[in-house]
Amino acid sequence: MPLRCAIIGSGNIGTDLMVKMLRSDRLELTALVGIDPASDGLARAKSLGLDAPHEGPDWVIDHADDFDMIFDATSAYVHVRYYKKYREAGITAIDLTPAARGPKVIAAVNLTEHLDSDNINMVTCGGQATTPMVHAIRRAAPSLPYAEMVSTVSSKSAGPGTRQNIDEFTKTTSTALREIGGADHSKAIIILNPAEPPIIMRNTVFGALPEGTDHEAVIESVYAMEKDVAAYVPGYRLKNRPVIEEGPYNTPGGVVPHRAVVLLEVEGAGDYLPPYAGNLDIMTAAAMRVGEAVAEHRGVSA
């Protein structure tokens, strides 16, 4: 039987995730839970025959026996308050906020490492987009003294939750570049661009390359990773061929002779959100990838 699921958070991310989950053979969505009874997400959920309460996470706790797994699309603050309650209620939580509670999972890198965890953190949109490329550089190089990412998203695609969590975004993303990407030192930057018409998500990844690095191997690794991520995020693509720039470069990890520069963009699938909101789409697509992997791990077949 599919895993019985609820989504908490009826904003942009939660509603887009709802549309994706209704197509799943392994996950059975029965409720979209919010706090605003007038939200578009709850109205859509009702029209689709789903439960659509507006009592927030407490409703899920009260109905814990009805769910095997929840997807938290609220905010870092809310998840920090409730993740232990989900655990005590016996519900597995997939956390789409940058709360950084529980193991971090980047779907293209460490998908299978934490499938038994009761609380999986999906890092951030920037983390899902750029950590795979940092990992791709690291696996082809002797070491990665420093990695940096700059993520630029449309201001229109950054809702109240994203804006409230900017500090958590940069910290959680930077940590993922080290813990999962393999960099010794790291930095994460996010830019909310107010341009009209809205731009799609664009990311720049810098990776410090030590002496002895096979540059062509790095480039091949980056291309292979592009395919891996695009398998579940079709709008994920490199803007051009990765570049190896000649230094020297003085980084927090020391002086290196070269650095890799990877430019990529993420276009959304347009399920609920507009295509320019690739930063939100990659989060929901990655969460779906992880949720279905958990279901398969528990013996649920498509």
DRENDO-1510 file (C-alpha; in Angstrom, 1 decimal, always signed):
<recs>
REC; n; res; u; v; w
REC; 1; MET; +0.0; +0.0; +0.0 .
REC; 2; PRO; +1.2; +3.6; -0.7 .
REC; 3; LEU; +2.4; +5.5; +2.3 .
REC; 4; ARG; -0.3; +7.8; +3.7 .
REC; 5; CYS; +0.9; +11.4; +3.6 .
REC; 6; ALA; -0.1; +14.9; +4.7 .
REC; 7; ILE; +1.5; +18.2; +3.6 .
REC; 8; ILE; +1.7; +20.9; +6.2 .
REC; 9; GLY; +1.8; +24.4; +4.7 .
REC; 10; SER; -0.7; +25.5; +2.1 .
REC; 11; GLY; +1.5; +28.2; +0.5 .
REC; 12; ASN; +3.3; +28.0; -2.8 .
REC; 13; ILE; +5.6; +25.1; -1.9 .
REC; 14; GLY; +3.0; +23.0; -0.2 .
REC; 15; THR; +0.5; +23.5; -3.0 .
REC; 16; ASP; +3.0; +22.7; -5.7 .
REC; 17; LEU; +4.0; +19.6; -3.8 .
REC; 18; MET; +0.4; +18.6; -3.6 .
REC; 19; VAL; +0.0; +18.6; -7.4 .
REC; 20; LYS; +3.2; +16.5; -7.8 .
REC; 21; MET; +2.2; +14.0; -5.1 .
REC; 22; LEU; -1.2; +13.3; -6.6 .
REC; 23; ARG; +0.6; +11.8; -9.5 .
REC; 24; SER; +2.6; +9.4; -7.3 .
REC; 25; ASP; +2.0; +5.6; -7.1 .
REC; 26; ARG; +3.9; +5.2; -3.9 .
REC; 27; LEU; +2.6; +8.2; -1.9 .
REC; 28; GLU; -1.1; +8.6; -1.1 .
REC; 29; LEU; -1.8; +12.3; -0.2 .
REC; 30; THR; -4.9; +12.6; +1.9 .
REC; 31; ALA; -4.5; +16.1; +3.5 .
REC; 32; LEU; -3.1; +19.6; +2.9 .
REC; 33; VAL; -2.9; +21.4; +6.2 .
REC; 34; GLY; -2.7; +25.1; +6.6 .
REC; 35; ILE; -3.4; +28.0; +9.0 .
REC; 36; ASP; -5.2; +30.4; +6.6 .
REC; 37; PRO; -8.8; +29.1; +5.8 .
REC; 38; ALA; -8.9; +31.5; +2.8 .
REC; 39; SER; -5.7; +30.2; +1.2 .
REC; 40; ASP; -5.7; +29.2; -2.4 .
REC; 41; GLY; -3.9; +26.0; -1.5 .
REC; 42; LEU; -6.6; +24.8; +0.9 .
REC; 43; ALA; -9.4; +25.7; -1.6 .
REC; 44; ARG; -7.6; +23.6; -4.3 .
REC; 45; ALA; -7.2; +20.7; -1.9 .
REC; 46; LYS; -10.9; +20.8; -1.0 .
REC; 47; SER; -11.8; +20.8; -4.7 .
REC; 48; LEU; -9.7; +17.7; -5.2 .
REC; 49; GLY; -11.4; +15.8; -2.4 .
REC; 50; LEU; -8.6; +16.1; +0.1 .
REC; 51; ASP; -8.9; +17.1; +3.8 .
REC; 52; ALA; -8.0; +20.7; +4.1 .
REC; 53; PRO; -8.0; +21.8; +7.8 .
REC; 54; HIS; -6.6; +25.1; +8.9 .
REC; 55; GLU; -5.6; +24.1; +12.4 .
REC; 56; GLY; -1.9; +23.7; +11.4 .
REC; 57; PRO; +0.5; +21.1; +12.7 .
REC; 58; ASP; -1.6; +20.4; +15.8 .
REC; 59; TRP; -4.2; +18.9; +13.5 .
REC; 60; VAL; -1.7; +16.4; +12.2 .
REC; 61; ILE; -0.6; +15.4; +15.7 .
REC; 62; ASP; -4.2; +14.8; +16.7 .
REC; 63; HIS; -4.6; +12.6; +13.6 .
REC; 64; ALA; -1.3; +10.9; +13.8 .
REC; 65; ASP; -2.7; +7.4; +13.2 .
REC; 66; ASP; -3.9; +8.5; +9.8 .
REC; 67; PHE; -0.4; +9.2; +8.4 .
REC; 68; ASP; +2.8; +7.4; +7.8 .
REC; 69; MET; +4.7; +10.5; +6.6 .
REC; 70; ILE; +4.3; +14.2; +6.5 .
REC; 71; PHE; +6.0; +16.9; +4.4 .
REC; 72; ASP; +6.6; +20.1; +6.3 .
REC; 73; ALA; +6.4; +23.1; +4.0 .
REC; 74; THR; +6.0; +25.7; +6.7 .
REC; 75; SER; +9.0; +27.6; +8.1 .
REC; 76; ALA; +12.2; +26.8; +10.0 .
REC; 77; TYR; +10.7; +28.2; +13.1 .
REC; 78; VAL; +7.6; +26.0; +13.0 .
REC; 79; HIS; +9.5; +22.9; +12.2 .
REC; 80; VAL; +11.9; +23.4; +15.1 .
REC; 81; ARG; +8.8; +23.6; +17.4 .
REC; 82; TYR; +7.2; +20.5; +16.0 .
REC; 83; TYR; +9.7; +18.0; +14.7 .
REC; 84; LYS; +10.0; +16.2; +18.1 .
REC; 85; LYS; +6.2; +15.9; +18.3 .
REC; 86; TYR; +6.1; +14.3; +14.9 .
REC; 87; ARG; +8.7; +11.8; +16.1 .
REC; 88; GLU; +6.8; +11.1; +19.3 .
REC; 89; ALA; +3.6; +10.5; +17.2 .
REC; 90; GLY; +5.4; +8.0; +15.1 .
REC; 91; ILE; +5.3; +10.0; +11.9 .
REC; 92; THR; +8.3; +10.3; +9.5 .
REC; 93; ALA; +8.9; +14.0; +8.5 .
REC; 94; ILE; +10.4; +15.2; +5.3 .
REC; 95; ASP; +11.4; +18.8; +6.1 .
REC; 96; LEU; +11.3; +21.3; +3.2 .
REC; 97; THR; +12.4; +24.2; +5.5 .
REC; 98; PRO; +16.0; +25.1; +6.4 .
REC; 99; ALA; +15.5; +24.1; +10.0 .
REC; 100; ALA; +18.5; +21.7; +9.8 .
REC; 101; ARG; +17.0; +19.2; +12.2 .
REC; 102; GLY; +17.9; +15.6; +11.3 .
REC; 103; PRO; +20.2; +14.5; +8.5 .
REC; 104; LYS; +20.5; +16.6; +5.4 .
REC; 105; VAL; +19.7; +14.9; +2.1 .
REC; 106; ILE; +20.5; +16.1; -1.4 .
REC; 107; ALA; +18.5; +13.8; -3.7 .
REC; 108; ALA; +21.3; +13.4; -6.3 .
REC; 109; VAL; +24.1; +12.8; -3.8 .
REC; 110; ASN; +23.1; +10.9; -0.7 .
REC; 111; LEU; +19.5; +9.8; -1.4 .
REC; 112; THR; +19.8; +6.3; +0.2 .
REC; 113; GLU; +21.9; +7.2; +3.3 .
REC; 114; HIS; +19.1; +8.2; +5.6 .
REC; 115; LEU; +16.0; +6.4; +4.5 .
REC; 116; ASP; +15.4; +5.1; +8.0 .
REC; 117; SER; +15.5; +8.5; +9.6 .
REC; 118; ASP; +12.4; +9.9; +11.2 .
REC; 119; ASN; +13.2; +13.4; +10.2 .
REC; 120; ILE; +14.9; +14.2; +6.9 .
REC; 121; ASN; +16.0; +17.8; +6.1 .
REC; 122; MET; +15.9; +18.8; +2.4 .
REC; 123; VAL; +18.4; +21.7; +3.1 .
REC; 124; THR; +17.3; +24.6; +0.8 .
REC; 125; CYS; +16.5; +25.3; -2.8 .
REC; 126; GLY; +20.0; +26.6; -3.3 .
REC; 127; GLY; +21.4; +23.6; -1.6 .
REC; 128; GLN; +19.5; +21.2; -3.8 .
REC; 129; ALA; +20.7; +23.1; -6.9 .
REC; 130; THR; +24.4; +23.6; -6.1 .
REC; 131; THR; +25.5; +21.0; -3.7 .
REC; 132; PRO; +25.4; +18.3; -6.4 .
REC; 133; MET; +27.8; +20.4; -8.5 .
REC; 134; VAL; +30.1; +20.9; -5.5 .
REC; 135; HIS; +30.1; +17.2; -5.0 .
REC; 136; ALA; +30.7; +16.6; -8.7 .
REC; 137; ILE; +33.8; +18.8; -8.5 .
REC; 138; ARG; +35.0; +17.2; -5.3 .
REC; 139; ARG; +34.7; +13.6; -6.6 .
REC; 140; ALA; +37.0; +14.4; -9.5 .
REC; 141; ALA; +39.6; +16.4; -7.6 .
REC; 142; PRO; +42.2; +15.4; -5.0 .
REC; 143; SER; +40.5; +17.8; -2.6 .
REC; 144; LEU; +38.2; +20.8; -2.5 .
REC; 145; PRO; +39.7; +23.5; -0.2 .
REC; 146; TYR; +36.8; +25.9; -0.8 .
REC; 147; ALA; +33.4; +26.1; -2.5 .
REC; 148; GLU; +31.1; +29.0; -3.0 .
REC; 149; MET; +27.6; +29.3; -4.4 .
REC; 150; VAL; +25.6; +32.3; -5.5 .
REC; 151; SER; +21.9; +31.7; -6.0 .
REC; 152; THR; +19.7; +34.4; -7.7 .
REC; 153; VAL; +16.0; +33.9; -7.7 .
REC; 154; SER; +13.0; +36.0; -8.7 .
REC; 155; SER; +11.7; +38.2; -5.8 .
REC; 156; LYS; +8.2; +37.1; -6.8 .
REC; 157; SER; +9.1; +33.5; -6.1 .
REC; 158; ALA; +10.3; +34.3; -2.5 .
REC; 159; GLY; +7.2; +34.2; -0.3 .
REC; 160; PRO; +7.0; +35.1; +3.4 .
REC; 161; GLY; +8.5; +31.8; +4.6 .
REC; 162; THR; +11.6; +32.2; +2.4 .
REC; 163; ARG; +12.1; +35.8; +3.4 .
REC; 164; GLN; +11.8; +34.9; +7.1 .
REC; 165; ASN; +14.4; +32.2; +6.7 .
REC; 166; ILE; +17.1; +34.0; +4.8 .
REC; 167; ASP; +19.6; +33.7; +7.6 .
REC; 168; GLU; +18.8; +30.0; +8.0 .
REC; 169; PHE; +19.1; +29.6; +4.2 .
REC; 170; THR; +22.7; +30.8; +4.0 .
REC; 171; LYS; +23.8; +28.8; +7.0 .
REC; 172; THR; +22.1; +25.6; +6.1 .
REC; 173; THR; +23.2; +25.8; +2.5 .
REC; 174; SER; +26.8; +26.6; +3.4 .
REC; 175; THR; +26.9; +23.6; +5.8 .
REC; 176; ALA; +25.6; +21.3; +3.1 .
REC; 177; LEU; +28.4; +22.3; +0.7 .
REC; 178; ARG; +30.8; +21.0; +3.3 .
REC; 179; GLU; +29.0; +18.0; +4.8 .
REC; 180; ILE; +27.5; +16.6; +1.6 .
REC; 181; GLY; +29.4; +18.5; -1.2 .
REC; 182; GLY; +32.8; +17.7; +0.3 .
REC; 183; ALA; +34.3; +21.2; +0.5 .
REC; 184; ASP; +36.7; +22.0; +3.4 .
REC; 185; HIS; +35.4; +25.6; +3.6 .
REC; 186; SER; +32.3; +27.1; +2.0 .
REC; 187; LYS; +30.1; +30.2; +1.5 .
REC; 188; ALA; +26.5; +30.6; +0.4 .
REC; 189; ILE; +24.9; +33.8; -1.0 .
REC; 190; ILE; +21.2; +34.3; -2.1 .
REC; 191; ILE; +20.0; +37.3; -4.1 .
REC; 192; LEU; +16.3; +38.1; -4.6 .
REC; 193; ASN; +16.1; +39.8; -8.0 .
REC; 194; PRO; +13.0; +42.1; -8.5 .
REC; 195; ALA; +13.4; +42.2; -12.3 .
REC; 196; GLU; +10.3; +42.2; -14.5 .
REC; 197; PRO; +9.6; +39.9; -16.2 .
REC; 198; PRO; +10.7; +37.6; -13.4 .
REC; 199; ILE; +13.9; +35.7; -14.0 .
REC; 200; ILE; +14.3; +31.9; -13.5 .
REC; 201; MET; +16.6; +30.6; -10.8 .
REC; 202; ARG; +20.2; +31.0; -11.7 .
REC; 203; ASN; +23.2; +29.6; -9.8 .
REC; 204; THR; +26.9; +30.0; -9.9 .
REC; 205; VAL; +29.3; +27.5; -8.2 .
REC; 206; PHE; +32.9; +28.1; -7.6 .
REC; 207; GLY; +35.2; +25.3; -6.6 .
REC; 208; ALA; +38.9; +25.7; -5.7 .
REC; 209; LEU; +41.1; +23.2; -7.5 .
REC; 210; PRO; +44.4; +22.1; -6.0 .
REC; 211; GLU; +47.5; +21.2; -7.9 .
REC; 212; GLY; +47.3; +17.9; -9.7 .
REC; 213; THR; +43.6; +18.1; -10.5 .
REC; 214; ASP; +42.5; +16.5; -13.8 .
REC; 215; HIS; +40.5; +19.4; -15.3 .
REC; 216; GLU; +38.7; +17.3; -17.9 .
REC; 217; ALA; +37.7; +14.8; -15.3 .
REC; 218; VAL; +36.1; +17.7; -13.3 .
REC; 219; ILE; +34.1; +18.8; -16.4 .
REC; 220; GLU; +33.0; +15.3; -17.2 .
REC; 221; SER; +31.8; +14.8; -13.6 .
REC; 222; VAL; +29.8; +18.1; -13.8 .
REC; 223; TYR; +28.1; +16.9; -17.0 .
REC; 224; ALA; +27.2; +13.6; -15.4 .
REC; 225; MET; +25.7; +15.3; -12.4 .
REC; 226; GLU; +23.6; +17.5; -14.6 .
REC; 227; LYS; +22.0; +14.4; -16.0 .
REC; 228; ASP; +21.4; +12.9; -12.5 .
REC; 229; VAL; +19.6; +16.0; -11.2 .
REC; 230; ALA; +17.6; +16.5; -14.4 .
REC; 231; ALA; +16.2; +13.0; -14.1 .
REC; 232; TYR; +13.9; +14.3; -11.4 .
REC; 233; VAL; +14.1; +18.1; -12.1 .
REC; 234; PRO; +13.7; +18.3; -15.9 .
REC; 235; GLY; +14.3; +22.1; -15.9 .
REC; 236; TYR; +17.8; +21.7; -14.3 .
REC; 237; ARG; +20.5; +22.5; -16.9 .
REC; 238; LEU; +23.9; +24.0; -17.3 .
REC; 239; LYS; +24.0; +27.4; -19.0 .
REC; 240; ASN; +27.3; +26.6; -20.8 .
REC; 241; ARG; +30.4; +24.4; -20.6 .
REC; 242; PRO; +32.0; +24.5; -17.2 .
REC; 243; VAL; +35.1; +26.7; -17.1 .
REC; 244; ILE; +38.4; +26.1; -15.4 .
REC; 245; GLU; +39.9; +29.6; -14.6 .
REC; 246; GLU; +43.6; +30.1; -14.0 .
REC; 247; GLY; +44.7; +31.7; -10.8 .
REC; 248; PRO; +46.3; +31.8; -8.3 .
REC; 249; TYR; +43.3; +32.3; -6.1 .
REC; 250; ASN; +43.5; +33.0; -2.4 .
REC; 251; THR; +40.6; +31.2; -0.6 .
REC; 252; PRO; +39.7; +30.4; +3.0 .
REC; 253; GLY; +41.1; +27.0; +2.3 .
REC; 254; GLY; +44.4; +28.3; +1.0 .
REC; 255; VAL; +45.9; +29.4; -2.3 .
REC; 256; VAL; +45.0; +27.3; -5.3 .
REC; 257; PRO; +46.2; +27.5; -8.9 .
REC; 258; HIS; +42.8; +27.1; -10.5 .
REC; 259; ARG; +39.1; +27.2; -9.9 .
REC; 260; ALA; +36.1; +25.6; -11.5 .
REC; 261; VAL; +33.1; +27.8; -12.4 .
REC; 262; VAL; +29.8; +26.2; -13.1 .
REC; 263; LEU; +26.8; +28.2; -14.3 .
REC; 264; LEU; +23.4; +26.6; -14.1 .
REC; 265; GLU; +19.7; +27.5; -14.1 .
REC; 266; VAL; +16.5; +25.8; -12.9 .
REC; 267; GLU; +13.2; +26.2; -14.7 .
REC; 268; GLY; +10.1; +25.1; -12.9 .
REC; 269; ALA; +7.8; +22.4; -14.3 .
REC; 270; GLY; +4.7; +24.7; -14.0 .
REC; 271; ASP; +2.7; +22.3; -11.9 .
REC; 272; TYR; +1.2; +25.0; -9.7 .
REC; 273; LEU; +4.0; +27.6; -9.7 .
REC; 274; PRO; +5.0; +29.6; -12.8 .
REC; 275; PRO; +8.1; +28.3; -14.6 .
REC; 276; TYR; +10.3; +31.0; -13.4 .
REC; 277; ALA; +9.9; +29.7; -9.8 .
REC; 278; GLY; +12.5; +26.9; -10.4 .
REC; 279; ASN; +13.9; +27.6; -6.9 .
REC; 280; LEU; +10.6; +26.3; -5.4 .
REC; 281; ASP; +10.1; +23.6; -8.0 .
REC; 282; ILE; +13.5; +22.0; -7.2 .
REC; 283; MET; +12.5; +21.7; -3.6 .
REC; 284; THR; +9.2; +20.0; -4.2 .
REC; 285; ALA; +10.7; +17.7; -6.9 .
REC; 286; ALA; +13.6; +16.7; -4.6 .
REC; 287; ALA; +11.2; +16.1; -1.7 .
REC; 288; MET; +9.1; +13.9; -3.9 .
REC; 289; ARG; +12.2; +11.9; -5.0 .
REC; 290; VAL; +13.2; +11.4; -1.3 .
REC; 291; GLY; +9.6; +10.5; -0.2 .
REC; 292; GLU; +9.2; +7.9; -2.9 .
REC; 293; ALA; +12.6; +6.5; -2.1 .
REC; 294; VAL; +11.5; +6.1; +1.6 .
REC; 295; ALA; +8.4; +4.4; +0.3 .
REC; 296; GLU; +10.3; +2.0; -1.9 .
REC; 297; HIS; +12.7; +1.3; +1.0 .
REC; 298; ARG; +9.7; +0.2; +3.0 .
REC; 299; GLY; +8.6; -2.1; +0.3 .
REC; 300; VAL; +6.0; +0.0; -1.5 .
REC; 301; SER; +6.1; -0.8; -5.2 .
REC; 302; ALA; +4.9; +1.4; -8.1 .
</recs>
